[in-house]
Amino acid sequence: MTTPIASTPITGTAGGVSNDTSRLKSKENLGAAGERFEAIFTGMMLKSMRSAKLADGLFDNKAGEQFRDMFDGKLAESMAQTTPLGIGKAMTEFLAKSGGTP
């Protein structure tokens, strides 16, 4: 016999995202999350900039695109660590206020 779906409790996720906020209690975790968010945001920005190319390159091919995407990913991580835009810091400060981090 199967259990009805309505009586099965769903815990830990909300739409595929965890609602466990215990990780927000640590400043190190918040800082790492802010830095990672900054890297993801910067990577998306670089990808958007690359997709708005003005002309076709002479040597464009799939291999070149793959290596360029890998380079952009590392560049985004490096930019988030050395010269952040500030969006990660703003997110970290917001989460620290809302999560009650000392």
C-alpha positions as CSV (number, residue, x, y, z in Angstrom):
1,M,0.0,0.0,0.0
2,T,1.3,3.5,-0.8
3,T,1.3,6.5,1.5
4,P,-0.8,9.4,0.3
5,I,1.3,12.4,-0.8
6,A,-0.6,14.8,1.4
7,S,0.4,13.0,4.6
8,T,4.1,12.8,3.7
9,P,5.9,15.8,5.3
10,I,8.4,17.6,3.2
11,T,11.3,18.9,5.3
12,G,14.5,20.7,4.5
13,T,13.7,22.1,1.1
14,A,11.5,24.7,-0.4
15,G,11.3,24.4,-4.1
16,G,14.7,22.6,-4.3
17,V,16.4,25.1,-2.0
18,S,17.3,24.2,1.5
19,N,15.6,26.2,4.3
20,D,18.3,25.2,6.8
21,T,19.6,28.6,8.0
22,S,22.0,27.2,10.6
23,R,24.9,27.9,8.2
24,L,24.2,31.6,8.3
25,K,25.3,31.7,12.0
26,S,29.0,31.7,11.0
27,K,30.8,34.8,9.6
28,E,33.2,32.6,7.7
29,N,30.3,30.8,5.9
30,L,28.6,34.2,5.1
31,G,31.9,35.6,3.8
32,A,32.5,32.5,1.6
33,A,28.9,32.6,0.3
34,G,29.3,36.3,-0.5
35,E,32.5,35.7,-2.4
36,R,31.0,32.8,-4.3
37,F,27.9,34.8,-5.1
38,E,30.2,37.6,-6.4
39,A,32.0,35.1,-8.6
40,I,28.8,33.7,-10.0
41,F,27.5,37.2,-10.7
42,T,30.7,38.3,-12.3
43,G,30.8,35.1,-14.4
44,M,27.3,35.8,-15.6
45,M,28.2,39.3,-16.5
46,L,31.3,38.2,-18.5
47,K,29.2,35.6,-20.3
48,S,26.6,38.2,-21.2
49,M,29.3,40.5,-22.4
50,R,30.9,37.8,-24.6
51,S,27.5,36.9,-26.1
52,A,27.0,40.5,-27.3
53,K,29.9,40.2,-29.8
54,L,30.0,42.8,-32.5
55,A,31.5,40.6,-35.3
56,D,32.5,37.0,-36.0
57,G,36.1,36.2,-35.2
58,L,38.4,34.7,-37.8
59,F,39.3,31.7,-35.6
60,D,36.0,31.1,-33.7
61,N,35.3,27.4,-33.0
62,K,33.8,25.2,-30.2
63,A,37.2,24.4,-28.6
64,G,38.1,28.1,-28.4
65,E,34.7,28.9,-26.9
66,Q,35.1,26.1,-24.3
67,F,38.6,27.4,-23.2
68,R,37.3,31.0,-23.2
69,D,34.4,29.9,-20.9
70,M,36.9,28.2,-18.5
71,F,39.1,31.3,-18.5
72,D,36.1,33.5,-17.8
73,G,35.1,31.3,-14.9
74,K,38.6,31.5,-13.3
75,L,38.7,35.3,-14.1
76,A,35.4,35.7,-12.3
77,E,36.7,33.8,-9.2
78,S,39.8,35.9,-9.2
79,M,37.9,39.1,-9.6
80,A,35.6,38.2,-6.7
81,Q,38.6,37.6,-4.4
82,T,40.9,40.5,-5.4
83,T,38.7,43.3,-6.8
84,P,35.1,42.6,-5.8
85,L,32.2,44.6,-7.2
86,G,30.5,44.9,-3.8
87,I,27.4,42.9,-4.5
88,G,28.7,39.9,-2.5
89,K,29.5,42.2,0.5
90,A,26.0,43.7,0.3
91,M,24.4,40.3,0.2
92,T,26.6,39.1,3.2
93,E,25.6,42.2,5.2
94,F,21.9,41.7,4.5
95,L,22.0,38.0,5.5
96,A,24.0,38.9,8.6
97,K,21.3,41.3,9.6
98,S,18.4,39.0,8.8
99,G,20.1,35.9,10.2
100,G,21.1,37.5,13.5
101,T,24.8,36.9,13.0
102,P,26.9,38.7,15.7
